[in-house]
C-alpha cells in the first residue's frame, strides 16, 4: 500500500485524525486505513523517523516501513471510544469527528449533507447540524488584511469600522462599517478572509484527497458512498468560496433576476383557480422590490475583502415575534421566491436557511433580504425543463411520469432494467403521493427518489442535488413558522405556469428557429466536409477500422478446419495412390482408415466446442 506520509507529508495531522477516530469509536476503521495504534503513557514523544517530515521536532507517529502510520494511543482514549460506539449512532460520531477535526472537515460534512443520493436520511439529518463557527481573529489582524488587500488604510476607506465582528467562520468574518462613498456615507458590512486560510485549505484538501483514495482502496464497501467524489465536490465548492469576487458576481445576478419582483398579495397566495395570477402579480412593475439582495461596492472589494450594503432586517422568528409579521404569509412568499430562483431563473441560493433570510418592510407586505450568496446552484434550460416535468408528475401523482423524469435528469452508469426501475420508483412515490398534497413530506420524498435512482446506477447531477437541498431547506423554514404550509399546493401554480410557457407560441417558435439555424449551419458546412473526405480518400489518408468481438473465435475455428482438411487430404491421397498402384494395398487401407478416423474425431470435437 502506498504510504500516506509519502502522499501528504503531514504526519502530525494524520496522528490527530487517528486519535479523533479512536476517541469516537472508529479505531477499527482507522486500522483498515493503515494506522497502527500502540499503547503509551505519554502522547508527546519523539518522532520515530524525524526524516519522514524533514523536521526534528515532529510528534511521534511515523511511517512504520510497511505503509502504515504508527501512533501512540492511551488506554483512556480506547475506552472512551468503546463507550461512544455503544451509546452513540455512527452518524452522530462522524459529526463529532468533523467538529473536532476543524473547519475543513466541518465544511466537507456540510457538503455531504447535500448528497441525498449517497447517504441515508439519518446521516443527512445529523450532518445538517454541523455549524461553521470559530473564535474571531484579533481586530489588528483583520485591519492588516483589509489594508493589504485594498491598498489603503481603514481610515481612508471607512468612516467607522467596528472592531467586534457580527459573525466569524472558518473562511472569514463579518464586520459592520460606515463607508466613505461619493454619494455620502453608506452603512455596510465587510466580509474579510482570514489570513493564511488559503494555505490551510490547500493543505487540508491535499490530505482529504489522499485519505479519500485510501478509504476507497482499503474499505471497498465505502465506494457505495463515493468518498473521492465527495472530496472533489468539496474541492470545487471551497475553491469558489475562497474567491469573494464570485460572491459579488452572484449578488449582481440575483439583483438583475429580481428587478421589479413582487410577492403575491395576501389574498392571492391561496388562489388556485387562476394559474397565472400569482406569477403575474410577481412581475408587477413597481418601484420597490419584494426581494432584495445587498449591493456590492466593488471599488472597496477584492478576492479577499467584500464590502456589501447593510440590510436592516430581522431574522424570520424575530420579525414574527417583535414586529407582528405573519408566519403563513412569510412562509408562502418564501416558497415562491425559491421556486422562481430554481425553475424560472435556473440560478438559485443553495442554502436558504433562516440565518440567510432577513425580513423588512410592513407586516402586510414583507420584503425579503437574502444574504450569504457564496453557495449557489445553476440549472441549464434543459435541466430546468426536466426538473419541472418531475415536479408536475409529482403534483399530478403520475408515478411512471416521476420515474421517467428522474431517469431523464440523471445519467445511467450501467444498463437499467426499465421495468424494474419504474416499479421501484412507483413504490417509493406511492408512499408520498397517495395522500393529499398538504400532507406530502417533500424532503423525505426527494431523498427517497434520489436514492431509488442511485440504486439502479443512475447518477444524479450535483446541481440537481442542490435543488433538493434548497427545496428541503425552505420547506423546513416554512413549516417551522406555519405548520399548515402546503408546499406542493403553493408550488403548483408556478409549475403549471412554467409548463404553459414551455408550450407557448413564443417558446415553440424559438425552438424551431434554433433547429432551423442548426440545420442551415450543417447544410452550409456539408459540401466542404464532403470535399475533405473525398480528398482524404483519393490520397489514401482515409482508413476504416472495424471491430468484431466474434472474429478471433471465427479465425481460430477456420484455422482448425484448414489444418484438419490438410491432414485428412494427405492420408486419403496417399492411401488412394498406394491402392491404385497395387504396391501397398494394406498400407493404403490403413492410411485411408486413419484419414477417416481423424476426420470423425475433428468433427466430434468441433460439435462439442459449439455445444459448450
N, C-alpha and C positions, 0 to 999 in steps of 0.2 A: 504493500500500500504506500502511496506517495505521502511523505511526511507533511503534516500541516505546517510545521515550522518552516520547512523549505518554501512553501507556497506563500506564507503570510509574514513570517518573522516577527511575530508579536507574542512572545511566549507568556509574558505577564498577563495579557488579556485572555489568552487561552486558559491559563490556570484559573483566572477569576471565573470564566464561564463554567469550567468543570466544577468548581466549588459551589456555584449557584445551582447547577443541575443536581448535585448530590444533596444539597440543603433542601431542595424541593422534591425529592423522591425520584429523580431521574438518573440515579447512579448507573443503573444497568444500560440505559441508553447511551450515556457518556462512554462507557467501556466499549460498546459496539462501535462508537465513533473513533476509537483508537486511544482514548485516555486510559491511564493506568494509575489508579489511586493506591497510596500506601500510607500506613499509619505513621504519625509523627507528633511529637509533643509541641513542636514549635513551627508555626506556619512560615516564619521568616527565616529561612535557611539559605545557605549558599547555593549558587547555581551548579548543577551537575556539570554543565558544559558552558562556561562563560562565552566561548566562541560561537555558540549557537545563535546568540543575539548580537555578538560583537560588542558587548558591554559587560564589564566585570562585576557590576553591582546587581545583576539580574537576580530575581527571586528564584528559589529552587523550582524546578519543573522543566525538564528538557526533553529533547528527542532521545529516546532510550536506545536508539540504534536500529530498532525494528519498525520505525514509522509511528510508534505510539508516543503519547505525551505522559511523562512520569510526574505525578503531582502528589504532594503531601496533603492528607486529609485527616482531620481529627475524628475520634470516636464520637464526640458530641455531635458533629455535623452529620455523621452517618445515621445516628439515632434520630436526629431531627428530621432527616429525610424519610426514614421509615415511618415516623409518626405522620408526616404530611401525606405520604402515599395512602395511609389507612383512612385518614379523616377528610381529605380534600380531593375533589374531582381533578382529573388530568387537565381539563381546560382551565380551571382556576389556578392550578400550579404553573401552567405555561404563562398565564397572565402575570403572576407574581414574579416569575423568572424575568420576563421582559421588563417589568418595572424596576427590578433590582439591577439589571444589566445596563440600563440607561436609555437615553433619548433615541438612539438609532434603533434599538430593539423595540422600544415603545412604538415608534412610527411603523416599523415592519409589522407589528401586531395590528396596528390600525389599518394598514393595507390589507392584511389577511382577513380582517373583519368584513371586507367588501366581497370576499371570494365565496359567495353562497354556492358556487358550483363545486367547490372543493371541500368545504368544511361543514360539519353538521350544525344544526341550529343552536345547540347548547354552546358550541365553541364560538359561533358568531356573536351570540349574546354576551358571552364572557369577555371576548376581546374588545367589544364596544366600550367596555368600562375603562379601558386604558386612557389616561389623561396625560397630555404632554405638558407637565408643569415642572419648572426648575427654579432654583434660587436666583433672584435677579443679580445681574452684574453690578459692581460699583459704578456710580454715575461717571466717575473720571474715565473709566474705560469706554463707556458709551460716548462721552464727549470727544475723546480722541478718535474713535471710529467714525463718527459723523463728520468731523472736521477733515479727516484724511480722505474720506470718500467724496465729499462735496467741494473740497479745496477752499474752504473759508471757515472763519470762526463762527461759533454758535451765535455770538452777539451780532454779527453782521447779518445773519440769515433770519434769526428768530428774535422777536421782542421778548418772549418768555419761553423757557424750556423746562418743564417740570422734572425735577430730579427723581421723583418716585414714579416708577412705571405703572401703567394701567394693568399690564399683563406681562408675564415672562414665560417663554417657551424655549425649547432646545435650539431652535434656529435663530430666534431673535427676541427682542422685547419692544413694547409699545409705550410711548410717552406722549402726554398732552403737551401742546406748544401753541404759541401765537406767532404766525408767520408774518414777516415784513414783506408785503406784496405791493405791486404797483397800483392796485385798486384799493389799498388800505390794509389794515390788519385783518388776518384771517385765522379763525380757530381751526387748528389742525391736529392730527395725530401723526406721530413719526415712528415708523417701524424701522428698527435698527438691527442689522445682522450681527450676531455675536462674533467678536474677533476670533479667528482661528477655527471657526466651525467648519469651513470647507475642508481643512486638513483632517479634522476629526472625522467628518463624514466619509472622506475618501479612505481613511484607514479602516473604518468600520465596514464600509462597502467591500473592501478587499477581503476582509475577514469573513463577512457574510457569504460572499460568492464562494470562497473556498469551503466553508462549512456546509453550504447547501449542496455542493457537488459531492462532498464527503458523505453527507447524510444519504443521498440517493445511492451511492455505491455501497455503503456499509449496512444500510437498512432498506432492503429492496421494497418492503411494503410501504415505505414513505413516498414512493413515486406516485401513489394514489393522490397525494396532496401537493404534488408538483413544487417542492421547495425551491428548485432552481428558477422556475417561472415566477414564483412569488418574489424572490430576491431581485430578479430582473425588473419586475413591475415596480418594486420599491425603489430601485436604482433610478428608473425614469422619473418617478414622482418626486423624489428628493432632489434630483438634479434641477427640475423645473422650479421647485420651491426655493432653491438657493439663489435663483435669479429674480430679484424683486421687479425688474423691468417687465417680466412676463405677467406678473400680477397687475401692473399698471395697464398693460395692453388688455387684459381681461376686463378690468373696470371700465375702460373706454368702450369696449364692445358691448358690455351689458347696458351701458347708458344709451348707446345707439339703439339697441334692440327694444328698450322700454321707453323710448321717447313717445310721450303722449298716451302712455298706457294708463287705463283707469280700471280699478277693480269694480265689480258689479255693485249696484245699489242693493241695500239690504233686502228689498222686496223682490229683486230679480235673482238672488242667489238660489232660491228654491224653485225657480221656474223650470219645468221640464217639457212643456208643450212646444215652445219655440226654440228650436235647436240653436239658432244663430243669435238669439237675443243677448246671451252672455258675452259672446265674442264681440258683437257689435258695440256693446256698452264699453268693453275694454279698450276699443280703438277710438273712443270719443276724443276728438282733438281739443283738449282743454290745456290751460297754461300750466297747471300743477299735476305732476305725475303721482300716481298712487304707489309707485315703487321707485325708490331712488338708490343710487349707488354713489359712493364717495368720489368726488372729483380728485384727480391726481395732479399735483403741482410738479410737473416734470422738470422744471428748472431747478428744483431742490430735491431731486430724486436721482437714484443711480441703481446699480445692481445690488448694492448693499444697504441703501437707505431709501425709504419710500415715504414721501410726505403726502398725506391724504386729508381731504376735507373732513372735519369733525361732524358727525351726525348726532344731533342732540336727542336721541331716542332712548326709550326704556326697553329692558328685556321683556319678553312676552308676558310672563307672570306678573312682573311689577306693573306693567301697563294695565292689566286687568284689575289688579287689586287696588292700585292707588289712583288711577286716572279714570276708572269706570269704563274701560274698553270692554266690548262684548266678546266672550270666548268663541261662540259659534260663528260670529261674523269674521273674526280673525282667522279661525281655522279654515273656513270655506275659501276665503280670499287667498290664504297661503297655498292651499292646494292648487288653486287656479294659476298662481304665479309659477309654481314649479312645473305644472302641466304645459304652460306656454313656453317656458325655457326649453323643455325637453322636446316636445312634439311639434312646436311651431318654429322655434329658432334653431334647434339642434345644437345649442350651446348652453350649458346649464351649470349651476352651482352644485357641486357634487357632495357637499356636506352642509345642508341647511338645518343644522341643529339649533336649539333655542338661543345659544350663545352668539350665533351669527345673524340673528334676526332682531332688529330694533323696531319698535312701534312708535310712531309720531302721529301728529295730526289730531283731528277731532274724533271722539268715540264713534260717531255715526259714519265718518269717512276716514278710517285709519290709513296712514301712509306707512308703507314698509320700507325699512332701510336694511340692505343686505351688505355685510362686511366679510372680511377674510376670504378674498376671492382667488386665493392661490390654487386651490384644487377645483378644477373644472372638468366637465366631460363634454365630448363632442359626438354628434351623430351625423353621418352623411345623409343626404336626401333619401338615398335608397334604404339605409338602415332605419331612418325615421319612418318611412312607409311600412316597413316590415314590423316595426315595433307598434305602430298604430294598428296594423292588422291583428297583432297578438292581443292588444287591449280590447279591440272591438269584438273579437271572438270570445274573450272572457266575459265582456258585458252581455253578449248575446247567448252565453252559456253554450257555445259551439265547441265541444271537446275536440273533435277532429280538426277544426279550424285552429284551435290553440296549438295542437301538436304540429300541424303543418307550418304555422307561422314561426314557431320556435325552431323548427328544422331549418327554415329559410334564414333565420337570424344567425344560426351557428355555422360551423364548418365541420363536416364529418371527417374524423381521423381514421375511420375504417368503414367497411361496408355495413350499412344499417339495415336491419330487417324491419322494413317499414310497418308491416302488420303488427309485429310485437311492440315496436316503438309507439305506434298510435294507441294501442291498447293500454300500454303502461301509462302514458301521459293522460289518457282519458280517465283512468282510475284515479290518478292524482288530482286532476282538475275537478272531477265529480265531487271529491271531498269538500271542495270550497264553493264551486259554482252551483251546486244543487241546493242553494238556500237563497234567501233574499239578499240583494246587493248590500244592504246595510250591515249584514252580519258577516260579510266576507273579510277574512283576515288577509289583507293584501300582502303584508310582509311574509307571512308563512307560505302563501300561495306562490309568490315569486321564487322564494328559496327552494321549495319542493320541486317546482317545474324545472328550474335550472339544474338541480341535482339529478332529476329524472333524465334530462337530455344528456348530461355528462355520463351517466351510466351506460348509455348506448354509444359512447365515443363521439358525441357532438360537442365540439369545443366552442364555448360561448365567448364572444369578443369582450375585452376588458371594459370598453366604453358602455356596453350594454349592462355589465355588472354594476357600473357606476349609476346607470339609470335605476336599477333595482335598489341600490343604496339610497339614492336621493328620494325615491318614492317611499321606501320604508321609513326613512328618517322623518319626512314631512307627515306621514301618516301617524307616526308616534307622537310628534309635536301636536298635531291636530286633535287626536283622541285624548291627549292629556288635558287639553283645555275645553274640549267638547266631546264627552264620551259618546254622544249620539251622532257623531260625524259619520256620514255615508260617503266615503271616499270614492267608491266606484260610481255611485249615483251622481256626485258632483262632477266627476270626470267625464261622464257620458256625453253631455252636450259638446264638450271640446272635441272628443274623438269623432263624433258624428259630423261636426262642422269641418274637421280636417279631412274626413273621408269625402265629404261633398266637394271640398276644394280640389281634391285629387282628381275627381272626375268632372271638374268644371270645364267649359269650352276653352278657357284660357290655358289651363294646365294641359289639356289634350293637345291643343294647338302647339304649345311649347314643345311637348314630347315629339309631335310629328315633325316640327321644324328641326329638332335635334337629329331625328332619324334621317330626314332628307339631307341635312348637312353632312352627316357621316357618310351617307351613300354617295353623294356627289364628290366628296373628297376621295373616296375609294375609287370611283369611276375615273377621276382625274389622274390618280396615281397608277391605275391598272396598265395603260399602254407602256409606260416607262418600265414598270416592273416586268412586264412580259418580254420587252426587248432585252432586258438584262438577263433573264432566264435563258432565252434563246441564244444569246451571245455566249453565256457560260457553257451551254450545251454544245455549240459549234466549236469552241476552243478546248473542249474536253475537261473543263473545270467543274462540271456538274457530275456528282456521284450520287448514287442511290444505294442506301443501306437498308436491308430488311432483316427482320428478326423473327424466327420461328422456334418456339420452345420445343417442338417435337422433332426438329431437324436432326439433332445428334443421334437420337434413337433410330430414326429412319436410316441415316447413313450407316450406323452400326449394323442394322438388320440387313441392308443391301450388301455390305461387306461380307457378312457371314454367308449369305446366299451365294455370292460370287465365288467365294473360296470353296464352298461345298460343291458348286457346279463344276469347278475346275478339277477337283479331286475325283468326283464321280465320272466325269468325262475321261480322265486318264485311265481309270480302271476299265471302263466299258470299251474304249478304243483299243487298249492293249489286249484285253480278253478276246474281243471280236477278231483282231488281227491274228492272234495265235490259233484260234479255232478255224478261221478261214484258210490259213496256210497249211493246216493239218500237222504242224510240227509239235505243238504242246497243247493237246486237247484238254488234259486235266488241269494244267496251269491256267489255260484260258478260262475254263469254267470257274476256277477258284477266284480269278480276278473279277469276273462278272458278278460272282456272289458277293465279294467284298464291296463292289460298287453299289449293288442293290441294298446291302445292309447299311452302308454308310448313308445312303440317301434316306432310308427309312428312319435311321437314328436322327438325322438332321431335321427331318420334318416333324418328328415327335418332340424334339427339344424346342423347336420354333413354336409349336402349338402350346407347350407348357409355359413358355415365356409370355405369350399373349394372354393365357388364362390367368397367370399371376398378375 
